[in-house]
């Protein structure tokens, strides 16, 4: 379990790092857009992303043999 968690966190860091390394200008624009977005809208987006992530994890764990 802990190996999986460390792997997942490492993958998040790799994906985040790729976006900053490959398209730093777009990331700066995205950050500026986030500053203008309301807290309520960000909360809704975050909740939707959280739900999608839980769903993907559930799908992955359901397809793994016991």
C-alpha positions in Angstrom: 0.0 0.0 0.0 2.7 2.5 0.9 4.7 1.6 -2.3 1.6 2.5 -4.3 1.1 5.8 -2.5 4.7 6.8 -3.0 4.5 5.8 -6.7 1.3 7.8 -7.1 2.8 10.9 -5.5 5.9 10.5 -7.7 3.7 10.4 -10.8 1.9 13.6 -9.7 5.2 15.3 -9.3 6.4 14.1 -12.7 3.2 15.3 -14.4 3.3 18.7 -12.6 7.0 19.1 -13.5 6.4 18.3 -17.2 3.8 21.0 -17.5 6.1 23.6 -16.0 9.1 22.4 -18.1 7.3 22.1 -21.4 4.9 25.0 -21.4 5.9 27.5 -18.7 4.2 30.4 -20.5 0.9 28.6 -20.6 1.2 27.8 -16.9 1.7 31.4 -16.1 -1.4 32.3 -18.1 -3.3 29.6 -16.3 -2.2 30.9 -12.9 -3.4 34.4 -13.9 -6.7 33.0 -14.9 -7.0 31.2 -11.6 -6.5 34.5 -9.8 -9.6 35.9 -11.5 -11.8 32.8 -10.9 -14.1 32.9 -7.9 -13.5 30.7 -4.9 -16.8 29.0 -5.4 -16.0 28.1 -9.0 -12.6 26.8 -8.0 -14.3 24.7 -5.3 -16.7 23.2 -7.8 -13.8 22.4 -10.2 -11.8 20.8 -7.4 -14.7 18.7 -6.2 -15.3 17.5 -9.8 -11.7 16.6 -10.2 -11.7 14.8 -6.8 -14.7 12.8 -7.8 -13.1 11.9 -11.2 -9.9 10.8 -9.5 -11.8 8.6 -7.0 -13.7 7.1 -9.9 -10.5 6.3 -11.8 -8.9 4.7 -8.7 -12.1 2.7 -8.2 -12.1 1.5 -11.8 -8.4 0.6 -11.6 -8.8 -1.3 -8.3 -12.0 -3.1 -9.6 -10.1 -4.4 -12.6 -7.1 -5.7 -10.5 -7.2 -9.4 -9.5 -7.7 -10.0 -5.8 
